[in-house]
């Protein structure tokens, strides 16, 4: 047990001597998880290091160890990441400028998660109160049950923290909080007030506790102090009106703030990372100039520049909801990504609004849901998307037309035309150099007087399909999942009544041969993208690319995987030079000459 004299000696020694520990994280004892009380913390001579110094020193350590602190950030390696590193090494607060869905807030999260050292706080406090940040005389008084004399009107720890230390002395429980827990995300909205940012005097506390209005115990912390010793991400900063933006100036310039008439200075030691859309940037006056000036580094973000980058982002971010028995062909992923890349680069789309990568992710999720609605759940078959499932994606595609009237009808038509064009491009990419002219000639002959029926649910009987045909069916309608089939619901077939693709292929031996050959090419591509994902430190959702996944079964004998590759090939036959097949609703048939 420590008496008053030994407590005095312990605190004096801890505050005056250098740390006595080895470090893994910058400024943190190697055995920090074993330090669970105030006594142990003082005995280690722990010294807190400022947020910007933590970010700088931990980044330097990772650079020296050839570690990537930005795992999960894809496509920024040669552009945005170097700029962020420079800003961190310079100790700058940052403003990310870019369109929606470019990963700006995810990048801010990664800074907290990977570059902030754990800190010791008094367990039970909400303002991340570090006990060794209490001035030496005040901590001595708390440990000796004496009143605190406050020489300066400055906030060090909350009143709750002081009471906990008074009651528990050196046995006060310490909790180590990592950087991820000290990340605070705020979406700037018009209803955010200055008090929300800087905190306020809580009248309820004043009444309930019978304390003075300006007593430290009457203060309720705002976002700035809730993010103390961490990172505060202000998303869409220009939405804050100028009066609220002014409240941030003193934090960025002097590292402190006050709240109203409350006579106390608060030093949150918080790194501010803000985001803005280019149309809301300083040239339009929506970020006040003094604030823009104090956010010392302005860094422009961008959409993925390559197909592979966006496919890997798609794979990393998609929520598969722990699905089983699901397979995602890479050519479907490529098609979805190309559709949205085409929209972003199209002059008829409003470029100021952008086309978010989230639309790509959400659309693949919707397509998978369409597969489940149309066939996999009802028929208890694997969930494998096909081209005929893609036209449902309007509900998750967010874009704004610029050159023509931005109506739902025009957007559906525009999107469907884009989908058709990308399907054409994708199918040609797979087969243009894969088949010779003699094989094409043989395929054309075997389609003479025959048709191949393409349906989203080929398991239903012909009579059922005819009964379900909607009277007002439009092949490009997106009004419901039953009408989203790009090839129609009016079946015709030449395979003895069976609509199974495997059965129909028996009538087309040359086509079946090419489809079987394509399977090997697609197997290789699936494995290639699994390798690319692993090289980019992506581990999520890889099982859905793996053709050896036991939940899929025998890849080249499975009806669903056979069907999706068949549709890929049939689409190519429509666009070969010269075209071999024509498509009329759900029927592929020989091109008339």
N, C-alpha and C positions, 0 to 999 in steps of 0.2 A: 504494500500500500504506500501511496505517496502522501506525505504530509505537505503543508503549505510551502515549506522551504524547498522540498524536493520538487514540487510542482513548479515553483519559480525557476529552479535550476534546469529542469527538463525543457521548459518552454524557451528559456534564454538560450540554452545550448542548441535547440532545434532551429531557432530563428537566426542565430548568428553563425552557425557552422554550415559548411557545404554539404550537399547530399552525400549519404554514405552507402549508395547502392549502385549496382550495375543496371543498365537500361536496355530494354528492347525497343519500346516506343520512346520518342524523345521526351525526356523529363519525367519518366515513369519508372518506379522500381521494377526490376525484373520479376520479383515475387509479389507484385502488387495485389494479386488476388488473395494473398495470405494476410494482408493488412486490413483488418476489419474493425479496429477501434481507433479512437483519437490518440490514445497512448501509443499504439504501434506506429501511427502516422508521424507523431512527433519524434519518436525514437529513430525513425529513418531519416530525419532531417529533410522531409519532403519540401520541394519548392515548386510552386505552380509556375508554368511558362505561358506567356500570352498566346492567344489563339493564332495570330498571324505568324508567330515564331514557330509554333507547333506545325502549322501547315508547311512552312518553308523547310524546317529541319527534317520532317518526316519525308517530304518530297525528295530532298537531297539524298537521304538514306536509301530510298527506293531506287533512285537513279543510279546510285553507286552499286546497288545489289542487282541491277538489271531487272527490277520488278515493275510491273505495270499497275499503277494505282487507279487506272481508268478502265478496268475490266468491265465489259458489258457496254462500253461506249464504242460503237462501230461506225466507221466511215469518217471519223474526225482525226485520224492518226497524223495526217500530214498537214492539216489546216488548223482546226480549232485547238487541239490538245497542245501543240507547241505554244500557242498564244496564252493558254491557261497556265502552263508551267511558268512562263515568263512573268505573268501577273502574280502568281503565288510567291515566286522568288523575290519579287519586288515588294511584296506585302500589300498589294492593291485590293481594294474592293472592286467588284466587277459588275458590268452590265452586259448580258447576253442579248444580242439583237438578232432576231430571226422569226420566220413564220411559225405558225402553230405546228406542233407535232414534229419538232426537229431535235428533241432530246435535251432542251435547255435545263429543265428542272431535274432531269435524271443526272445530268452532269453535276449539278450542285449537290445532289444527294451523295454522289460518289466522293466528292471532296470531303464531306463529313465522315462518311463511312470508312474511308481508307487513309485519310491524312490527319485526322485529329487524334491526339493521345487520350487515353482514358483519364478521367479526373476523379478525385475522391470528394464526395459530397456527404453532408450530414443526412443520414437516412430520414426520409419523411419531409424534406424541404422541396419546394417547387421552383425555387430560383437558383438551383444548383449551387448551394452554399458550401464553399470550400472553407473549412475551419481555420486553416493556416493562413487565409487571406484576411482574417480578423487582426487588426493591429495588436501588437504585443501587449500593451497595457490592458486592453479590453479583454483579451483572452485570459490573462491572469486573473482579472476580476471575476470573470464568469466562472472560472474553475475554483475560485475561493469564495464564491457567494457574496461578492461585493457589487455595489452599484457601479454602472459604467459611466464614466465621464467622457462625453463626446466632444473632443476638441474641434473637430471639423464636421460640418453638416454633410456627411457622405455616407452612402449606403454600402455596407460591406457584406452583411448577412441579414436575413430576415429576423423579425422578432421571434418567430417560431424556432428558428435555429438557436438563437440565444437561450431560449427557455429549455430546449432539449439539452444543451451543453450544461446549463446550470443544474439540471436535474440528474444528469448522468455522469458528469465530470469526465474523467479520462476513459470511462467505459462507453462513451458516446459511440453509437454504431456508425460506421463508415461504409458507404456504398460507392463502388467504382462505376462510373457512367461512361460508356464509350461514345465515340463521335456520332454514330448513327442516332443515338438517343438525344443528342443535342442539336439535331437538325430540325428547324422549325419552318414549315412551308405556309405561306400566307398568299392566297389569291386576292389581289387587290380588287376590291369592289367599291362602288360608290358609298355603301353604308358603313364602311370602316371609318371609325372616328379617330381623332388625335389621341383620345383617352385609350382606345384599343391598342395603340402603338406604344405609348409611354406609361400607361397605367393611370391610376386615379385614386383619390381619397374615397374610401368606401364608407358611405354614410351608415350602412347597416352595421358595419364593424364598430363604428363610433357609438351607435346607440346600444348595441348588445353588450359591448365590453366596458362602456362608460369611460372611454378614453378621450383625450383631447383630439381636436380635428387634425392637428399637425403632429400628433404622435406617430412614430415610425410604424406602430402597430395598425394604423388606420389605412395604410397603403395597400392596394391590390395591384400586382404587377401586370404590365401589358406584354405585348408580343416581344418587345426588345429584351426585356428582362427574363422572359420565359425561354428565350434562345441564348441566355447568358453562357459565355465561354464556348459558344458553338457558331453555327451558321444560320442566318436568317435569310430565307429565299423569298423575295417579294416578286411574285409572278404577275406580269402585266402591270408594271409600275406606273405607266402613264395614266392608268384608270384613276389613281389617287389624285384628288384635286390639289392645286398648288399649296393650299394651307396645310394639308396633311403631309405633303412632300417636305415642307419647310421643317417639320418636326424631326426629320432625319438628318438635317444638315449638321447639327452640333455633334451627333454621334460619329458621322463620317469625318468631321474636321477635328474635333477635340476628344472624341472617344467617350463623351459623357452627355447626359441630358437631365433636364428637370421636368417636373410635371405641374403645370399651373402655378399656383402660389405656394406649392409645397416646398419648404426650404431645405431640400436635400438634393445632393448630386448623386446620380446613378452612373456607374461605369460598367456597362454590360460586357465589354470585351468581346463583341460579336463581329463576325465577318459578314458583311452584307453582300449577297449575290442577287441582283435584280434581273428581270427579263423584260423585253419589250418587243412588240411587233414593229417591223420597219415603217409601217404607215403611221405608227404612233410615236415615232422617234423624235428627237429634238427639233428637227427642221419644221415639224408641225406645231411646235410649242407645247407639247403635252408632257414633256419632262422639263421642269424649270431649269434654267441654265446653271444656277449655282449647284444644284443637285447633280446634274449631268457632269459637271466639272469635278465634283468630289468623288464620283464613281470613276476612279482613275483609269481603269482599263475597260474599253468598249470592244467587245469581241463578237464578230459576226458568225452566226451558225448557218447551216445549210441542210438541205435534204440530201439523202444518200446519193452519191455521184455515180455509183455503179450498181448493176443488177445484183451482183453477189452481196454487196453490203446490205441492200434492203432485204434480200432473202434471209440473210443471217439475222437481221433485226427482227424480221417477221417470225422466224423460228424461235428466237429468244423471248419475244414478248407475248406471243399468242397464248391465251388461256385455254388449255385443252380440258380443264375440269376433270382431270384424272380419268379421261376416257380410256376404254379398253377396245381392242379389236378395231383399231383405226390405222389407216395407212395414207400418208400424204405424198403423192407423186411429185417429184421436183418440177416436172413440166407444168403442173397445176400452180405451184408456187410462183414459177416464172411468169406464167400468164397473168396471175393476179397482180404481181408487182409491176409488170410492164403496162398494165391497164392504167395504174395510177401514175406511173412515170410519164406516160403519154398525156394524161390529163394535165399534169403539172406543166408540161412543155407546150401545151396547145394554146395558141393565141386567142382562142375563143373562151378560155377559162380566165376568170379574174385572178391575175397573178398576185395582186396585193393581198388577197385573202389566203392564197396558198391552198395546197391539197395535202393534208396532214398524213404522215406515215401511219397515224392511228387509223385512218380510213382503210389503209391496206390491211392492217391487222384485224380490224373489226369485220372487214368483208370476208376474209378467209374464215373467220369464226362463223359468220352467217352462212357461208357456203357449206360448211360442215354440218351446221344445223339443218340446212336444206336437204342434205343427203339423209339425215336421220328422219326427217319428216316424210320424205318421199319413198324411202325403201328400207333403210338398214334396221330401224326399230321394228317396223311392222313385220318384216320378213326374216328378222334375226340373222342378218348377213353383215359382214364387215363394212365399216364406214369408209368408203373410198370415193373422193370427189371425182367428177367427170366434167367435161366441157358443158354437157347439157344441164349441169347444176349451177353454172356460174351466173346466169342472168337474174338471179334473185338478189344481187348485191346492191340494188339501188337504195335499199333502206339504210345501208351503212356507208354509203358513198357521199361524202360531204364536199361539195364544190359549188361554185357560183359561176353561172354563165355571164359573159361580158359583152360579146358582140351581138347576141340575140337575146330576146326576152327570157328572163330567168324564171320560167314556169316549170311546174312538175312535169308536164307533158314533154316540153322541150328537153329537159334534163334526162328523162328516161330515154328518149330517142337518141340523144347525144351519147349517153353512156352505152347503150346497146350497140350503136355503130362502132364505138371504140372497142367494145368487147369483141365484136365480130372481126375487126381488123387485127386485133392482137392474137386471136385464135388462129387466124390465117398465118400471121407471121411466125407464131410458135410452131405450128404444125409443119410449115415449110422448113424451119430451122432443123427439125428432127429428121426429115425424110428427103430433103432435096438432093443430098449426096449419098443417100442410103440405098436407092433403088435404081436399076438401069432401065433403059427404054424397053427392052424385051419384057421385063417383068411388068411394066406398066401396060404394055400391050396385052399380055395374058390376063391381067386383072380386068381390063376393059372388056375383053371377050367374055369372061365369066360373069360379068354383070349384065350381059345382054338378056333382056326379058326377065330380069330378076330385080328385086329391091332388098335393101337391108333396112330393117326397122330399128330406129333409135328412140328409146323411151327412158325417162328417168326411173320408172319402175316397171321393168320388163317382166317382173314376177307375176303381175296380175294377169288374169285371163282376159282374152280378147273381149268377151261379153262385158266384163266388169269395166274395162277401159272405155268401151263405147257408152256405157251407162253414165260414166263420170265425165264425159266430154262436155265442157261448158258451152252453152249456146253462143256466148259472146267472146269465145276464145280468140286471143291475139297472141301470136307466137312470141312477141317481145313484151308482153304485159308483165308488170311487177306488182299487181294488186294483191296477189296471194300466192302462197307457195305452190298451190295446185295449178296455177296459171303461169308460173315462171319458167316452165319447160320451153327452151328455145326451139324445140323441134316439134312441138304440137302434141296433142293427145288423141289423135285419130289414127289408130294403128292399121298398118297393112303389112303383110309379111309373106315371105316365100319359103318358109321353113317348116311347113307342116303344122302351122298353128303355134309353134313355140316362139316366144319372144326373147328367150335367153340368148345372149350374144354367142356363147359357146356353141349352142345348137345351130344358130344361123351361120356361123363360120364354116360349118361342115358343107354348106352349099357353095362356099367360096374358098377352095383349097389354096389358090395363089395368095389371096388376101390373108388367109390364116397363116401361111408360111412367113409372110412379111411381119405380121403381128408377133409371131413367135420369135422371130429374129430380133425385133425391136425390144423385146423383153430383156434380152441380154444387155443391150445398150443402156436401157433405163436402169437396170440393176447397177451397172457401173456408175451411172450418174448419181444414184442414191448414195452409194458408198463414198463417192467423191465429196458430196456435200456434208456427209457426216464427218469426214476428215477436215474439211474447211471449218466446220463449226467447232470441232475440238481444238483446232489451231488458234481459234479466236476465243478460246476459253469458254465456249458455250457448251453446257451439258444438258440444259433443259430440252425436253421434247424430242431428243434424238431417236428415241424408240419408234416414233411415228414415221421416220424416214427409212427405217431398217427393214429391208425386204426379207431378212431372215427372222424377223420377229415372229415368235411362235404363235402369237395371237392372230396373225394374218393367215397362217397356214402355208401351203405350198404355193409360192408366188405365181409360178407360171401355169398353175392349174386352177387358181382361184377365180371364180366367175367375176367378182367385182374388179379385181386388178386387170383381168382380161378385157372387161368392158371399157374401162377408162382408156386403155391403150388402143383399143379398137376405134373408139371415137376420135382419138388423136390422129390415127391413120386415115380414117374416113374423111376428116376435115382436110387433110393434106390432098387427098384425091380430088377434092373440089377445086383446089388452088394450084394443082400441078400445071405444067405447061407442055401440051395443052391440057385443059381440065378433063378428068376422066369421069367424074360423077357430078350429078346435080342433086341438090337437096330440095325437096318439096315437103314442107312441114317436117314430119318425123321420118321421111323416107329418103334414103340415098339410092339413086338409080343411075343407070348409064346415061351419060351426057348425050343429048340428041345431036346428030351430025347432019 
